[in-house]
Amino acid sequence: MSTAAPAPPRHPLDGLPQLADYQDQPAQQPAGAVGKDAYLRLGFARRGERTVLADLHRRAPLLVQQALYFDEGMPDLPCVFMISTSGGILQGDRYAVDITLDPGAQAHVTTQAATKIQQMDANYATMVQDITLAAGSYLEFLPDPIIPYRDSRYASRTRLCVAADATALYAEILLPGRKHHRDGEIFAYRLYSAAVQGVRPDGRELFAENLVIEPGTWPVDAPGLMGGYHVLANAILMTPPETAARVAAQAPVGHTGTGDDRTATGISVLPNDAGLIYKVLGMETEPVRAQVRAFWSVVRREVTGNEVPDNFRWR
């Protein structure tokens, strides 16, 4: 495995307009200092019938130990857990993640637990993700939910560079905060900003989505926004048009359940034959995760011909 890595960009989100009001430095340690400037590089390559984690570089507090092969539906699929050694994302943190799949490679990337954006009284945190898929490759990027704590400020940018015949399933689940903590923290964070861009390897831009939530400025649960729901899932599928059409025909959409188990789901076609975008609204985490899992099941079956394994008993 590689032990050297080029330096990632120096905090490219620092100039975002929505972060202008949060430029004060944390009293504990300056933004982006050692221990707050995390970097993770994962490179997957095909070796015979199996894909391996051929390139790994990590800088605390981000950590990956090794690829595991426990998926009964795809036993040759490397499953990688991204780990944070800091217990969450803190004020002044600057994270960067690069994931690359060589031709024909396949991988599943997730997190060890929910991403907790800790309470903040100064500055902000950022995450930059660059994900590149070469011809014929397949990636499932399915991290656990994101939980923004009270007064947190967080901005992310994800760039999906996907070959025309490759498939990337990228999903995020955003909670309203620590909903059941003490008297509840529902939409008590200051800022959540998430931008996703899809491009081809030749640089051609396919689509862009920019989600900016500022609960103190706009009522998040208003009609046309969350509409009374608390949990949002956003899944982006970049895949060839014929695969996208098959997935769209089978994806679960509409309203399901009642009370806290109710969900609302919808699907749209991305511009420029890039694929699909699938969104889920719900009151609680598990019903939303179940809908994302159902969508993932359709994607894996249509792209690889394999089934998603049963949930672990503790999930």
Backbone bond lengths (Angstrom), bond angles and torsions (degrees), N, CA, C in turn:
res aa  C-N    CA-C-N  psi(-1)  N-CA   C-N-CA  omega(-1)  CA-C   N-CA-C  phi
1 M - - - 1.450 - - 1.529 109.49 -
2 S 1.312 114.65 151.08 1.454 119.59 -177.44 1.522 110.97 -70.57
3 T 1.330 116.16 142.95 1.469 120.44 177.01 1.516 111.77 -113.46
4 A 1.311 117.97 -9.10 1.461 121.69 179.16 1.515 109.69 -115.20
5 A 1.318 116.13 148.87 1.457 119.78 -178.75 1.515 109.33 -148.08
6 P 1.325 116.78 143.24 1.460 118.32 173.56 1.519 110.05 -66.66
7 A 1.309 116.26 148.95 1.461 120.14 -179.81 1.512 110.01 -66.87
8 P 1.332 117.45 131.98 1.460 120.14 177.58 1.517 110.82 -70.04
9 P 1.339 118.34 166.36 1.459 120.44 178.67 1.530 111.09 -57.37
10 R 1.323 115.86 146.53 1.452 120.53 -178.89 1.520 109.53 -81.01
11 H 1.307 116.29 91.73 1.452 123.67 169.10 1.537 113.06 48.22
12 P 1.319 118.07 64.32 1.466 121.24 -173.90 1.520 114.56 -67.62
13 L 1.332 119.53 -11.34 1.466 120.72 -179.74 1.522 112.87 -93.34
14 D 1.325 117.66 -2.11 1.456 119.73 -174.80 1.533 113.08 -59.68
15 G 1.318 118.09 -23.17 1.460 120.41 -177.59 1.510 115.33 -92.97
16 L 1.342 118.66 7.68 1.462 120.22 -179.36 1.525 110.91 -60.90
17 P 1.344 117.92 135.39 1.474 120.18 -178.62 1.524 113.36 -57.87
18 Q 1.342 117.10 -37.02 1.467 118.93 -176.75 1.530 112.84 -70.39
19 L 1.347 116.78 -9.39 1.459 120.15 178.00 1.528 112.39 -98.21
20 A 1.311 117.19 1.75 1.470 120.95 -173.90 1.521 113.00 -60.25
21 D 1.330 117.51 -31.36 1.470 120.64 -177.34 1.527 113.54 -83.46
22 Y 1.333 117.05 1.07 1.466 119.67 -174.20 1.524 110.98 -124.94
23 Q 1.308 117.57 47.93 1.462 122.04 -175.70 1.523 113.54 -94.34
24 D 1.328 118.61 -3.36 1.449 120.19 178.64 1.527 110.69 -67.71
25 Q 1.315 116.28 147.78 1.463 120.88 -177.02 1.526 111.07 -87.86
26 P 1.342 117.49 143.11 1.470 119.27 174.08 1.520 111.16 -61.48
27 A 1.322 116.27 144.36 1.461 120.27 179.11 1.522 111.67 -69.32
28 Q 1.338 117.23 -27.90 1.461 120.78 -173.97 1.530 111.87 -74.39
29 Q 1.341 116.94 -47.15 1.464 121.76 -174.52 1.525 107.84 -162.09
30 P 1.327 118.97 139.62 1.465 120.12 -177.20 1.528 112.31 -61.83
31 A 1.309 116.20 153.15 1.463 121.76 177.91 1.520 110.39 -59.13
32 G 1.328 115.43 135.17 1.454 120.59 176.70 1.517 114.81 74.68
33 A 1.327 117.92 10.86 1.464 120.62 178.95 1.529 109.66 -72.96
34 V 1.312 115.87 174.32 1.464 120.88 177.94 1.529 109.36 -55.60
35 G 1.318 115.95 131.80 1.446 121.44 -175.72 1.511 113.40 90.27
36 K 1.349 116.33 -9.54 1.471 120.76 177.49 1.526 111.15 -123.70
37 D 1.326 116.62 6.67 1.463 123.10 -177.40 1.524 108.07 -118.79
38 A 1.328 116.54 73.12 1.460 121.96 -171.39 1.522 111.48 -82.40
39 Y 1.321 115.31 146.06 1.468 120.69 177.77 1.522 109.52 -145.26
40 L 1.334 115.15 136.97 1.457 121.15 179.48 1.514 108.73 -138.42
41 R 1.346 116.41 127.41 1.456 121.44 176.44 1.516 109.43 -123.86
42 L 1.343 115.66 125.42 1.458 122.27 179.39 1.527 108.48 -122.86
43 G 1.312 116.36 127.48 1.461 120.99 176.78 1.519 110.40 -125.56
44 F 1.335 116.77 123.43 1.466 122.42 -177.55 1.523 109.76 -108.68
45 A 1.335 115.82 138.93 1.463 121.39 -179.04 1.515 109.81 -139.23
46 R 1.316 115.96 150.39 1.464 122.07 179.21 1.527 110.00 -80.96
47 R 1.326 115.13 131.91 1.462 121.99 174.04 1.523 107.54 -130.51
48 G 1.331 117.05 94.36 1.454 121.10 -175.33 1.517 110.54 66.00
49 E 1.327 117.38 -127.17 1.459 121.90 179.81 1.529 112.21 -82.22
50 R 1.301 117.47 -12.74 1.467 121.69 -172.91 1.525 110.66 -111.36
51 T 1.327 115.90 146.97 1.460 121.52 169.09 1.526 108.33 -95.86
52 V 1.327 116.75 140.09 1.460 121.26 179.99 1.529 109.55 -121.97
53 L 1.322 115.34 157.10 1.458 121.68 171.96 1.526 106.56 -83.06
54 A 1.327 115.85 92.34 1.456 121.32 -170.94 1.521 112.96 -86.37
55 D 1.317 117.76 -18.78 1.465 121.38 -176.45 1.523 108.33 -138.37
56 L 1.326 116.50 125.01 1.460 120.91 -178.80 1.515 109.83 -142.79
57 H 1.319 115.08 124.61 1.461 120.47 171.51 1.513 107.54 -136.46
58 R 1.334 117.11 136.84 1.456 120.56 -175.93 1.521 109.98 -141.83
59 R 1.316 113.78 142.98 1.460 120.18 175.42 1.518 108.23 -134.92
60 A 1.317 116.19 125.91 1.458 121.98 -176.03 1.535 111.17 -55.49
61 P 1.341 113.98 145.80 1.467 128.24 11.83 1.528 115.97 -92.71
62 L 1.333 119.15 13.55 1.464 120.39 174.12 1.527 109.38 -89.02
63 L 1.322 115.35 142.79 1.464 120.39 -174.45 1.524 110.00 -149.18
64 V 1.315 116.71 138.77 1.463 124.40 165.33 1.517 106.77 -130.63
65 Q 1.318 117.01 135.60 1.457 120.21 -177.84 1.529 111.78 -93.60
66 Q 1.346 117.95 -57.82 1.454 121.34 178.47 1.521 108.71 -164.98
67 A 1.324 115.41 166.10 1.461 120.86 174.24 1.523 109.43 -80.87
68 L 1.327 115.71 139.86 1.459 122.39 177.82 1.526 109.06 -114.02
69 Y 1.333 116.00 153.83 1.468 121.56 -178.34 1.530 108.47 -125.56
70 F 1.322 115.15 76.34 1.463 120.05 -176.41 1.522 113.36 -117.41
71 D 1.323 117.74 0.60 1.461 121.16 -176.79 1.536 108.99 -78.99
72 E 1.320 116.35 109.63 1.458 120.36 -177.02 1.523 112.23 -66.96
73 G 1.335 117.01 -26.22 1.461 119.76 178.13 1.510 112.80 -73.92
74 M 1.352 117.12 -31.17 1.462 122.92 179.04 1.534 107.72 -139.01
75 P 1.316 118.52 81.29 1.474 121.34 -173.96 1.522 114.44 -64.90
76 D 1.337 118.98 -16.40 1.458 121.36 177.90 1.526 112.01 -95.68
77 L 1.332 117.10 8.51 1.459 122.14 -177.65 1.533 109.98 -90.32
78 P 1.328 118.99 120.30 1.469 119.84 176.59 1.529 110.28 -74.34
79 C 1.326 115.92 129.68 1.465 122.29 178.56 1.525 107.62 -110.93
80 V 1.320 115.70 123.49 1.455 121.29 -173.17 1.522 109.50 -121.23
81 F 1.340 115.98 130.42 1.461 122.07 177.47 1.527 109.23 -102.94
82 M 1.321 116.45 122.65 1.465 120.90 171.53 1.523 108.31 -84.02
83 I 1.325 115.91 128.87 1.459 122.66 -173.41 1.525 109.48 -118.75
84 S 1.322 116.59 138.89 1.456 121.64 170.96 1.515 108.73 -106.85
85 T 1.335 116.53 125.92 1.462 120.61 179.40 1.525 112.36 -87.06
86 S 1.335 117.74 1.15 1.462 120.60 -176.30 1.525 112.67 -101.22
87 G 1.324 118.13 -3.53 1.457 119.94 -179.44 1.508 114.20 79.58
88 G 1.304 116.98 12.89 1.462 120.39 178.88 1.514 110.88 144.28
89 I 1.323 115.92 176.62 1.462 122.23 178.26 1.521 108.08 -91.75
90 L 1.338 116.35 127.77 1.454 122.30 -173.31 1.525 110.59 -111.17
91 Q 1.327 115.51 163.71 1.458 120.11 177.50 1.523 110.10 -60.09
92 G 1.338 115.29 134.96 1.454 120.47 -177.35 1.503 114.75 87.17
93 D 1.333 118.76 -3.37 1.460 121.28 178.73 1.523 110.53 -72.67
94 R 1.329 114.87 140.48 1.463 121.81 174.87 1.529 106.96 -129.91
95 Y 1.333 116.95 108.58 1.462 122.57 -176.32 1.532 110.07 -107.23
96 A 1.333 115.96 146.85 1.465 122.20 173.65 1.521 109.15 -141.57
97 V 1.336 116.34 135.40 1.463 122.50 -179.58 1.525 108.51 -132.00
98 D 1.330 117.18 128.59 1.467 123.21 173.89 1.527 108.36 -118.20
99 I 1.333 116.49 126.48 1.465 121.94 177.73 1.522 107.94 -126.03
100 T 1.337 116.51 127.72 1.463 121.31 -178.57 1.523 109.62 -130.04
101 L 1.332 116.28 132.93 1.464 122.09 174.35 1.521 108.75 -115.89
102 D 1.335 116.28 124.13 1.456 121.88 176.46 1.529 109.95 -72.89
103 P 1.336 118.47 170.73 1.470 120.61 -179.66 1.524 112.47 -53.37
104 G 1.331 115.89 130.29 1.451 122.01 176.76 1.509 115.62 77.45
105 A 1.323 118.52 -1.80 1.463 120.89 -178.28 1.531 110.47 -75.61
106 Q 1.333 115.26 155.27 1.463 122.30 177.85 1.525 108.27 -136.09
107 A 1.347 117.11 143.24 1.461 119.49 -178.24 1.519 110.17 -157.64
108 H 1.334 114.20 154.35 1.456 122.99 173.22 1.526 106.72 -124.22
109 V 1.331 117.43 121.71 1.460 122.43 -178.62 1.522 108.54 -121.08
110 T 1.322 116.08 132.19 1.453 121.10 179.77 1.532 108.30 -145.70
111 T 1.333 117.01 -168.56 1.452 121.99 178.13 1.521 109.49 -119.55
112 Q 1.323 116.33 163.12 1.456 119.77 -179.27 1.520 111.75 -75.22
113 A 1.331 117.01 -22.71 1.465 122.09 -177.02 1.518 108.02 -164.45
114 A 1.315 115.92 -179.79 1.456 120.36 176.54 1.527 109.99 -59.92
115 T 1.349 116.16 146.76 1.454 121.53 174.78 1.518 108.74 -85.79
116 K 1.320 116.72 113.33 1.458 122.08 -177.02 1.524 109.07 -99.06
117 I 1.323 116.38 116.34 1.464 121.45 175.69 1.525 106.68 -91.72
118 Q 1.311 116.21 103.24 1.455 121.75 -168.44 1.533 112.44 -67.70
119 Q 1.332 115.39 159.49 1.455 121.55 178.20 1.525 110.23 -58.54
120 M 1.337 116.72 142.45 1.459 121.30 -174.84 1.527 110.82 -129.86
121 D 1.345 114.83 146.97 1.459 120.29 171.41 1.521 111.91 -125.96
122 A 1.354 116.10 5.46 1.455 121.11 177.23 1.523 109.08 -158.02
123 N 1.339 116.33 151.45 1.451 123.14 172.52 1.530 112.05 56.80
124 Y 1.341 117.89 -147.59 1.456 123.67 -173.74 1.530 108.25 -164.24
125 A 1.330 117.05 -179.98 1.461 122.25 176.31 1.524 109.21 -129.15
126 T 1.342 116.42 150.01 1.463 120.55 179.25 1.523 110.54 -134.83
127 M 1.328 114.15 156.17 1.467 123.15 176.38 1.529 107.99 -137.80
128 V 1.342 116.49 127.35 1.465 122.52 175.24 1.523 107.88 -117.93
129 Q 1.336 117.38 124.08 1.458 121.87 -178.56 1.531 109.64 -123.77
130 D 1.312 116.21 126.90 1.465 122.28 175.00 1.518 108.00 -119.76
131 I 1.331 115.46 116.99 1.463 122.36 -175.31 1.528 108.06 -120.72
132 T 1.336 116.42 122.70 1.462 121.52 -174.14 1.521 109.81 -125.87
133 L 1.329 116.08 125.33 1.468 122.01 179.77 1.521 109.27 -119.04
134 A 1.344 115.38 123.05 1.459 120.96 176.51 1.528 110.25 -82.79
135 A 1.310 116.40 -179.67 1.463 123.08 -173.67 1.532 111.76 -55.12
136 G 1.336 116.20 132.60 1.447 122.35 173.39 1.508 115.64 71.51
137 S 1.318 118.79 9.71 1.466 120.85 -178.26 1.526 111.13 -88.80
138 Y 1.329 115.30 169.01 1.469 121.54 -173.66 1.517 109.44 -147.25
139 L 1.330 117.06 125.05 1.464 121.74 -178.63 1.522 110.52 -130.73
140 E 1.330 115.67 133.57 1.456 123.21 168.22 1.525 107.10 -109.82
141 F 1.314 117.47 109.73 1.467 122.65 178.15 1.518 107.18 -109.75
142 L 1.330 116.12 97.99 1.466 121.75 -169.88 1.533 110.37 -132.36
143 P 1.331 117.71 74.25 1.459 119.83 179.73 1.522 112.11 -72.49
144 D 1.320 115.84 162.70 1.456 121.43 173.14 1.524 109.65 -68.24
145 P 1.343 117.40 167.67 1.468 120.28 -173.55 1.530 114.22 -60.76
146 I 1.316 114.52 159.91 1.465 123.78 175.69 1.526 108.00 -101.92
147 I 1.346 116.29 131.10 1.461 121.23 -178.79 1.528 108.55 -121.52
148 P 1.326 118.96 102.57 1.469 120.29 177.12 1.531 110.80 -84.40
149 Y 1.338 116.13 118.38 1.461 121.36 -179.09 1.533 110.86 -76.30
150 R 1.310 115.41 172.29 1.462 122.47 179.92 1.541 111.31 -53.16
151 D 1.341 116.16 133.65 1.469 124.79 175.47 1.524 113.79 65.54
152 S 1.333 119.03 13.30 1.462 120.16 178.95 1.531 110.76 -76.33
153 R 1.346 114.25 152.85 1.473 121.70 178.85 1.529 106.93 -133.72
154 Y 1.321 116.79 122.18 1.466 120.08 -169.68 1.521 109.23 -146.76
155 A 1.334 115.48 135.67 1.466 120.99 177.00 1.518 108.81 -134.93
156 S 1.333 116.54 137.26 1.461 121.36 177.94 1.518 109.77 -131.72
157 R 1.330 113.84 154.44 1.468 120.72 173.48 1.516 107.95 -137.55
158 T 1.333 116.78 126.15 1.461 122.31 -179.47 1.524 108.87 -121.22
159 R 1.308 116.06 128.76 1.465 122.26 177.45 1.518 108.05 -115.02
160 L 1.335 115.97 118.13 1.457 122.90 178.93 1.525 108.31 -103.94
161 C 1.328 116.33 107.70 1.460 121.95 177.90 1.531 106.93 -105.70
162 V 1.330 116.46 104.90 1.468 121.74 -167.73 1.527 109.79 -127.07
163 A 1.333 116.16 127.14 1.463 120.63 175.42 1.528 110.21 -62.10
164 A 1.322 116.53 154.22 1.459 121.33 -173.29 1.519 113.12 -61.45
165 D 1.333 118.34 -28.05 1.466 120.69 -179.27 1.528 112.23 -104.79
166 A 1.315 118.02 11.40 1.465 122.29 176.55 1.523 109.61 -97.76
167 T 1.339 116.44 169.09 1.465 121.51 179.49 1.527 109.61 -134.22
168 A 1.327 115.36 127.81 1.464 122.11 174.67 1.519 108.64 -124.92
169 L 1.326 115.97 123.88 1.467 121.79 172.66 1.524 106.66 -107.81
170 Y 1.327 115.72 113.15 1.463 122.32 -177.21 1.522 108.24 -120.34
171 A 1.331 117.11 124.47 1.462 119.36 -175.72 1.521 110.69 -137.58
172 E 1.328 115.38 145.26 1.456 122.29 173.73 1.526 108.53 -133.67
173 I 1.328 116.14 142.99 1.461 122.02 174.58 1.525 107.16 -121.42
174 L 1.323 116.70 121.55 1.459 122.73 -176.81 1.517 109.91 -109.47
175 L 1.337 115.49 122.23 1.463 121.52 176.08 1.529 109.97 -90.69
176 P 1.336 117.89 162.01 1.471 119.77 -178.60 1.517 113.21 -79.63
177 G 1.317 117.39 -2.32 1.460 123.22 -174.24 1.516 109.12 131.16
178 R 1.314 116.87 -163.25 1.471 120.88 176.62 1.527 107.60 -82.26
179 K 1.312 114.20 80.51 1.470 121.29 -170.89 1.520 112.56 -57.01
180 H 1.316 117.82 -37.13 1.456 121.32 -175.14 1.535 111.88 -108.39
181 H 1.317 117.65 21.77 1.461 122.37 178.59 1.528 109.77 -90.61
182 R 1.315 116.03 116.83 1.457 121.81 -179.67 1.530 109.70 52.33
183 D 1.347 117.93 -117.15 1.470 119.56 179.60 1.522 112.14 -90.04
184 G 1.326 116.68 8.73 1.463 120.81 176.66 1.515 112.97 94.36
185 E 1.337 115.00 144.26 1.462 121.93 175.99 1.525 108.00 -127.58
186 I 1.298 117.45 70.57 1.459 121.60 -177.93 1.524 108.95 -93.21
187 F 1.325 116.34 114.94 1.466 123.57 -179.38 1.531 110.87 53.50
188 A 1.334 115.80 46.75 1.457 120.86 178.45 1.527 111.82 -100.79
189 Y 1.348 118.23 1.21 1.452 120.92 177.89 1.536 110.27 -78.06
190 R 1.327 116.17 162.60 1.468 120.78 -177.88 1.535 112.18 -86.44
191 L 1.354 115.57 -45.86 1.461 119.27 -173.64 1.521 110.42 -151.10
192 Y 1.337 115.06 132.28 1.457 121.47 168.48 1.523 106.69 -131.94
193 S 1.320 116.91 117.41 1.457 122.26 -178.28 1.519 108.68 -127.18
194 A 1.330 117.19 126.06 1.469 121.59 -178.36 1.525 109.24 -137.40
195 A 1.324 116.41 114.41 1.460 122.14 178.15 1.521 109.63 -110.07
196 V 1.340 116.37 134.43 1.461 122.19 177.67 1.524 108.44 -127.35
197 Q 1.317 115.44 132.65 1.463 121.41 179.61 1.516 109.35 -127.52
198 G 1.350 116.97 137.03 1.453 122.12 175.68 1.510 110.84 -112.20
199 V 1.345 116.92 131.50 1.460 121.97 -179.67 1.522 109.23 -139.25
200 R 1.327 115.32 164.45 1.456 122.40 171.53 1.534 109.56 -95.51
201 P 1.338 117.38 161.95 1.467 119.66 -179.80 1.527 113.90 -58.44
202 D 1.338 118.04 -23.88 1.460 119.41 177.55 1.521 112.51 -82.69
203 G 1.335 117.59 3.72 1.453 121.86 177.88 1.516 114.88 94.42
204 R 1.343 118.05 -4.63 1.463 119.84 -178.29 1.526 109.98 -66.90
205 E 1.333 116.13 127.04 1.458 121.25 -179.88 1.528 110.30 -81.18
206 L 1.343 115.72 133.89 1.455 121.39 -177.13 1.528 112.63 -106.30
207 F 1.308 117.25 -44.45 1.461 120.98 -178.93 1.515 109.32 -162.63
208 A 1.308 115.97 165.22 1.461 122.11 174.36 1.517 108.42 -150.64
209 E 1.332 115.51 139.88 1.456 121.54 175.32 1.521 108.03 -132.78
210 N 1.326 116.43 135.34 1.460 120.54 -179.21 1.525 108.66 -131.60
211 L 1.324 116.01 110.47 1.456 122.48 179.38 1.522 108.46 -100.62
212 V 1.331 117.08 120.45 1.462 122.37 178.22 1.525 107.86 -125.87
213 I 1.337 116.15 118.18 1.463 121.48 -179.18 1.528 108.05 -119.76
214 E 1.318 116.47 122.04 1.463 123.34 175.90 1.522 107.81 -129.37
215 P 1.333 117.32 88.64 1.463 120.27 -173.49 1.526 114.07 -56.96
216 G 1.337 118.04 -28.27 1.451 119.68 178.74 1.510 113.69 -74.87
217 T 1.331 116.69 -14.35 1.472 121.26 -179.16 1.520 111.57 -101.92
218 W 1.338 116.36 -41.87 1.460 121.48 -179.29 1.527 109.43 -126.94
219 P 1.339 118.44 138.79 1.476 120.51 176.47 1.523 110.35 -69.50
220 V 1.324 116.76 109.65 1.463 121.47 -171.15 1.523 111.87 -64.29
221 D 1.331 117.81 -32.72 1.467 119.78 -176.28 1.524 113.04 -89.17
222 A 1.327 117.96 15.82 1.465 121.38 -179.62 1.528 110.55 -73.21
223 P 1.352 117.67 158.59 1.470 120.96 174.06 1.527 110.50 -57.70
224 G 1.320 115.08 139.74 1.457 120.40 -177.34 1.513 113.31 89.01
225 L 1.340 116.89 -13.65 1.463 121.53 174.35 1.522 107.28 -111.63
226 M 1.326 118.64 -110.95 1.462 119.46 176.92 1.525 111.72 -81.39
227 G 1.322 117.08 -18.45 1.464 120.68 173.51 1.509 114.57 57.67
228 G 1.345 116.97 35.89 1.453 119.89 179.53 1.511 114.42 93.69
229 Y 1.335 118.11 -10.14 1.462 121.42 176.02 1.526 110.27 -85.67
230 H 1.324 116.91 164.00 1.460 121.82 -176.77 1.521 114.36 -114.34
231 V 1.324 118.93 -29.71 1.471 122.76 -172.82 1.525 109.53 -114.96
232 L 1.338 115.85 135.75 1.461 122.03 -179.85 1.521 109.78 -123.41
233 A 1.328 116.18 131.34 1.464 121.85 171.16 1.514 108.85 -116.42
234 N 1.315 115.52 137.88 1.457 121.96 -179.98 1.527 107.76 -130.37
235 A 1.333 117.49 111.90 1.459 122.16 -178.92 1.524 109.07 -116.64
236 I 1.306 115.95 127.18 1.464 122.45 178.46 1.517 108.42 -113.28
237 L 1.315 115.59 126.28 1.467 121.81 178.71 1.516 108.87 -116.02
238 M 1.327 116.48 110.82 1.462 121.39 172.80 1.528 107.54 -98.66
239 T 1.318 115.96 117.41 1.462 121.72 -172.74 1.525 108.39 -160.63
240 P 1.337 119.46 161.44 1.469 120.51 178.22 1.523 112.11 -59.14
241 P 1.346 118.84 152.08 1.469 122.63 -174.56 1.523 113.88 -56.41
242 E 1.323 118.24 -39.05 1.460 119.69 -177.49 1.536 110.95 -67.43
243 T 1.335 116.59 -36.00 1.465 119.97 175.76 1.518 110.52 -69.36
244 A 1.313 116.79 -41.63 1.465 120.88 178.84 1.521 111.30 -58.97
245 A 1.328 116.75 -40.01 1.467 120.17 179.97 1.520 111.07 -64.50
246 R 1.322 117.62 -41.08 1.470 120.40 178.98 1.524 111.41 -66.61
247 V 1.328 116.49 -41.06 1.464 119.92 179.39 1.523 110.26 -65.74
248 A 1.322 117.26 -44.82 1.466 121.07 -178.61 1.517 111.71 -59.87
249 A 1.338 116.74 -34.93 1.463 120.52 -178.99 1.519 112.53 -69.77
250 Q 1.335 118.19 -20.38 1.467 121.77 -176.31 1.527 113.95 -111.87
251 A 1.324 117.85 -12.76 1.459 120.91 -173.97 1.525 110.79 -64.97
252 P 1.344 118.01 138.27 1.465 120.43 178.36 1.525 110.89 -70.96
253 V 1.314 117.56 122.34 1.462 122.23 179.01 1.526 109.16 -133.54
254 G 1.325 115.97 160.30 1.462 121.15 178.01 1.518 111.41 108.61
255 H 1.324 116.11 -159.74 1.459 122.51 -177.75 1.531 109.31 -107.17
256 T 1.326 115.94 136.11 1.464 120.83 177.90 1.521 109.31 -135.24
257 G 1.339 116.45 155.54 1.451 122.27 172.46 1.517 113.79 72.44
258 T 1.322 114.26 176.54 1.462 122.33 177.78 1.524 109.03 -138.09
259 G 1.327 116.32 163.18 1.456 120.69 177.84 1.514 111.97 58.42
260 D 1.332 116.36 -136.96 1.458 120.56 -179.30 1.517 113.07 -71.42
261 D 1.327 118.39 -11.48 1.461 121.66 179.06 1.526 113.02 -91.01
262 R 1.323 117.17 -0.85 1.463 118.31 -174.37 1.536 111.52 -75.80
263 T 1.332 115.45 146.80 1.462 122.73 176.50 1.522 109.43 -137.74
264 A 1.313 114.78 157.15 1.466 122.54 172.65 1.519 107.12 -130.45
265 T 1.322 116.89 126.82 1.464 121.29 -175.72 1.521 110.42 -128.20
266 G 1.326 115.43 150.49 1.456 121.29 177.82 1.515 110.45 -152.29
267 I 1.318 115.67 159.04 1.468 121.16 -177.54 1.518 108.87 -137.89
268 S 1.329 116.20 143.46 1.465 121.89 178.51 1.525 108.88 -138.24
269 V 1.319 114.95 157.42 1.462 121.63 177.15 1.525 108.86 -87.32
270 L 1.321 117.17 132.20 1.455 121.66 176.90 1.530 110.48 -75.29
271 P 1.320 117.96 152.80 1.473 120.35 178.28 1.524 112.43 -63.49
272 N 1.330 114.56 160.38 1.466 122.38 171.45 1.525 113.66 58.71
273 D 1.349 116.30 34.98 1.461 121.60 178.36 1.525 112.34 54.57
274 A 1.341 115.77 34.47 1.463 119.70 -176.68 1.514 112.55 -80.58
275 G 1.349 118.12 -26.11 1.454 120.26 -177.86 1.512 111.76 142.09
276 L 1.344 116.80 -136.71 1.463 122.49 -173.14 1.521 110.37 -134.03
277 I 1.333 115.61 156.84 1.457 121.97 168.98 1.520 107.53 -126.99
278 Y 1.325 116.05 130.89 1.462 123.28 -172.99 1.518 108.20 -124.85
279 K 1.330 117.12 126.19 1.456 121.59 -176.89 1.529 110.39 -123.97
280 V 1.331 114.25 144.23 1.463 121.50 179.49 1.521 108.71 -132.86
281 L 1.324 116.27 134.64 1.457 122.99 171.07 1.522 108.83 -115.30
282 G 1.333 116.17 142.61 1.458 119.47 177.92 1.510 110.96 -158.43
283 M 1.318 115.67 172.81 1.457 121.28 179.04 1.526 111.71 -90.33
284 E 1.336 116.61 -35.85 1.458 121.76 -177.88 1.533 109.84 -125.69
285 T 1.326 115.07 164.51 1.458 120.36 -172.56 1.523 113.56 -67.49
286 E 1.320 117.85 -48.09 1.455 120.43 -169.98 1.527 114.12 -63.95
287 P 1.335 120.14 -42.61 1.464 117.90 176.21 1.526 113.24 -61.38
288 V 1.329 116.49 -34.10 1.468 119.61 177.68 1.520 110.19 -70.11
289 R 1.321 116.95 -43.55 1.465 119.95 176.96 1.524 111.38 -60.17
290 A 1.317 116.81 -36.77 1.465 120.34 179.55 1.525 110.75 -63.40
291 Q 1.335 117.21 -38.67 1.465 120.12 179.11 1.532 110.95 -68.80
292 V 1.329 116.71 -40.89 1.464 119.83 176.75 1.524 110.27 -63.33
293 R 1.325 116.74 -39.56 1.466 120.97 178.78 1.528 110.69 -63.96
294 A 1.330 116.97 -38.81 1.462 120.44 178.33 1.530 110.50 -63.97
295 F 1.337 116.24 -40.46 1.464 120.19 176.94 1.526 110.59 -65.43
296 W 1.321 116.44 -45.13 1.462 121.07 176.64 1.524 111.22 -57.21
297 S 1.323 117.35 -40.23 1.463 121.11 -179.89 1.522 111.42 -60.82
298 V 1.332 116.04 -42.39 1.470 119.75 178.32 1.519 110.37 -64.73
299 V 1.337 116.49 -43.66 1.462 120.70 -178.96 1.522 110.88 -60.40
300 R 1.335 116.92 -50.45 1.469 118.85 -177.39 1.525 111.28 -61.76
301 R 1.312 116.71 -42.39 1.458 119.73 -178.59 1.520 111.30 -63.07
302 E 1.351 117.20 -42.07 1.457 120.40 -176.79 1.523 113.00 -75.78
303 V 1.335 117.05 -30.05 1.462 119.86 -177.73 1.522 111.58 -87.85
304 T 1.330 117.34 -43.88 1.463 120.28 -172.52 1.524 113.73 -109.92
305 G 1.343 117.73 -16.03 1.457 120.39 -175.24 1.513 113.61 80.16
306 N 1.321 118.16 7.26 1.456 122.95 -178.53 1.523 111.22 -110.37
307 E 1.318 115.90 163.70 1.456 121.88 -178.30 1.527 110.82 -103.09
308 V 1.306 115.94 150.22 1.461 122.33 172.04 1.532 107.83 -73.08
309 P 1.329 118.89 132.07 1.469 119.61 -179.19 1.520 111.53 -69.34
310 D 1.321 115.75 164.21 1.461 120.76 176.91 1.518 110.11 -61.63
311 N 1.342 114.94 152.13 1.450 120.46 176.58 1.528 110.82 -60.14
312 F 1.338 116.30 144.47 1.463 118.72 169.26 1.519 108.79 -63.12
313 R 1.301 116.15 152.03 1.459 120.24 -176.32 1.523 113.05 -60.08
314 W 1.333 117.17 -29.15 1.466 119.35 -177.21 1.524 111.96 -88.52
315 R 1.342 119.44 2.22 1.461 120.32 -178.98 1.510 110.47 -101.52
